[in-house]
Amino acid sequence: MTATINITLNGEALRTEAPDLATLIAQLGQPPQALATAVNGEFVARGARAGKALAEGDAVFTFEPITGG
């Protein structure tokens, strides 16, 4: 049985059963490569998302990375 936790996603309260950041991003329905992510103010690289477990009260932010020069 998967536990439901309460987090915030981009400032909005969200209840989720996603065990990790990669699963949460997949559930958002946006291409994972199109988003940058941070949990509790710390950047999480795409390759590290599956290893970033989510916990009660985490603050997750997604944003489009800024590119160019």
C-alpha positions as CSV (number, residue, x, y, z in Angstrom):
1,M,0.0,0.0,0.0
2,T,1.3,3.4,-1.0
3,A,1.2,6.2,1.6
4,T,-0.5,9.5,0.7
5,I,1.5,12.6,1.7
6,N,0.8,16.3,1.7
7,I,3.3,18.5,-0.2
8,T,3.2,21.8,-2.0
9,L,3.7,22.0,-5.7
10,N,4.5,25.5,-7.0
11,G,2.9,26.9,-3.9
12,E,-0.3,24.9,-4.1
13,A,-1.2,22.2,-1.6
14,L,-1.2,18.7,-3.2
15,R,-1.9,15.2,-1.8
16,T,0.0,12.6,-3.7
17,E,1.0,9.0,-3.6
18,A,4.2,9.6,-5.7
19,P,7.1,8.0,-3.8
20,D,9.7,10.1,-5.5
21,L,10.2,13.2,-7.6
22,A,10.4,11.4,-11.0
23,T,7.0,9.8,-10.4
24,L,5.5,13.1,-9.4
25,I,6.8,14.8,-12.6
26,A,5.6,11.9,-14.8
27,Q,2.1,12.4,-13.2
28,L,2.0,16.1,-14.2
29,G,1.8,15.1,-17.8
30,Q,4.5,17.4,-19.0
31,P,7.7,16.2,-20.7
32,P,10.3,15.7,-17.9
33,Q,13.0,17.2,-20.0
34,A,11.1,20.5,-20.3
35,L,11.2,21.1,-16.6
36,A,13.8,22.0,-14.0
37,T,12.9,20.9,-10.4
38,A,13.7,21.9,-6.9
39,V,12.7,20.3,-3.6
40,N,12.8,22.4,-0.4
41,G,14.8,25.1,-2.3
42,E,17.5,22.7,-3.6
43,F,17.9,22.0,-7.3
44,V,17.4,18.3,-8.3
45,A,18.9,17.3,-11.6
46,R,16.8,15.2,-14.0
47,G,19.0,12.1,-13.4
48,A,18.6,12.4,-9.7
49,R,14.8,12.7,-9.6
50,A,14.1,8.9,-9.2
51,G,16.4,8.9,-6.2
52,K,14.8,11.9,-4.5
53,A,12.1,10.5,-2.2
54,L,9.3,12.8,-1.3
55,A,8.2,13.3,2.3
56,E,5.4,14.9,4.1
57,G,5.6,18.7,3.9
58,D,8.1,18.9,1.0
59,A,7.9,22.0,-1.1
60,V,8.4,21.1,-4.8
61,F,8.9,23.7,-7.5
62,T,8.9,23.1,-11.3
63,F,10.0,25.7,-13.8
64,E,11.2,25.9,-17.3
65,P,15.0,26.3,-17.4
66,I,16.4,29.5,-18.8
67,T,18.7,28.9,-21.7
68,G,20.6,31.2,-24.0
69,G,23.4,33.6,-23.7
